[in-house]
């Protein structure tokens, strides 16, 4: 098993499809596709590609740390009590443990994610 992983932004495997949980849905009817590419340290570190159609959901990180790199699309994140921040193709950001806010997908987004927690 190699310890080097190349991340293909357009995976050729079948993604897992899902929808927003009813208690997290704010607006719209977003759909999600997840390509889980790797899980390490007994699932504590997860890496993959995630895609979402337009809509708004509540984002809660709890005890997890998430790094994101936007491959396509436009989103707006509004942390509770803060001003909105817009991210587009080429932008990267981190949501730290305890983060809570609104994730608004403005244009269908595709991101690389690394979740630790």
Buried (B, 14 or more C-beta within 10 A) or exposed (E): EEEEEEBEEEBEEEBEEEEBEEEEBEEBEBBBBBBBBEEEEEEEBBBBBBBBBBBBBBBEBEEBBBBBBBBBBBBBBBBEEEEEEEBEBEBEBEBEEEBEBBBBBBEBBBBBBBBBE
